[in-house]
Amino acid sequence: MKIKCPKCKKNAELSMDFSFVKCDNCDLDMSYGEYVKFIAHNEPTYSDILGDYTGSTEGQAAGSLDEWD
């Protein structure tokens, strides 16, 4: 499945089982979980994703990557 590479913004490949993301243009190769963390940390539009995984409730700050364990 084609998705947008978070590094170079070209097409990247998401495996059918959502296990990894690869981009041949910039050699990005990471697990899907790492990809979600990467875009949540680097794309302000998606920063609220952190709140979903850290237990924050709607309307509160999204948290930080340090809270992801």
C-alpha positions as CSV (number, residue, x, y, z in Angstrom):
1,M,0.0,0.0,0.0
2,K,1.4,3.4,-0.9
3,I,1.7,6.1,1.8
4,K,3.6,9.4,2.1
5,C,7.1,9.1,3.3
6,P,7.6,11.2,6.5
7,K,11.2,12.1,5.6
8,C,11.2,12.9,1.8
9,K,7.4,13.2,1.2
10,K,7.6,10.8,-1.8
11,N,5.7,7.5,-2.0
12,A,6.6,4.9,0.5
13,E,5.4,1.3,0.8
14,L,3.4,0.1,3.8
15,S,3.3,-3.7,4.1
16,M,-0.1,-5.3,3.8
17,D,0.2,-6.6,7.4
18,F,1.1,-3.1,8.7
19,S,4.5,-4.5,10.0
20,F,6.9,-2.1,8.2
21,V,7.2,1.1,6.1
22,K,9.9,1.4,3.4
23,C,10.9,4.2,1.1
24,D,13.2,3.4,-1.8
25,N,13.8,7.1,-2.5
26,C,15.4,8.0,0.9
27,D,16.1,4.4,2.3
28,L,13.6,4.8,5.1
29,D,13.0,1.4,6.7
30,M,11.1,1.2,10.0
31,S,8.3,-0.7,11.7
32,Y,4.8,0.7,11.5
33,G,4.9,1.6,15.2
34,E,8.1,3.6,14.7
35,Y,6.5,5.3,11.7
36,V,3.5,6.3,13.8
37,K,5.8,7.7,16.5
38,F,7.9,9.5,13.9
39,I,4.9,11.3,12.2
40,A,3.3,12.0,15.6
41,H,6.4,13.7,16.8
42,N,7.4,15.5,13.6
43,E,4.0,16.4,12.0
44,P,2.0,19.0,14.1
45,T,-1.2,17.9,12.4
46,Y,-0.8,14.4,13.9
47,S,0.6,15.3,17.3
48,D,-2.7,14.4,19.0
49,I,-2.0,10.8,18.2
50,L,0.4,10.8,21.2
51,G,-2.5,11.5,23.5
52,D,-4.3,8.4,22.3
53,Y,-1.5,6.2,23.3
54,T,-0.5,7.9,26.5
55,G,-3.9,7.9,28.1
56,S,-4.6,11.6,27.8
57,T,-8.2,12.6,27.5
58,E,-9.5,14.8,24.8
59,G,-8.8,18.5,25.4
60,Q,-5.6,17.8,27.3
61,A,-2.0,18.1,26.0
62,A,-1.0,15.2,23.8
63,G,2.1,14.3,25.9
64,S,5.5,13.5,24.6
65,L,7.4,10.6,23.1
66,D,8.9,10.0,26.6
67,E,5.5,8.9,27.8
68,W,5.3,6.0,25.2
69,D,6.4,2.9,27.2
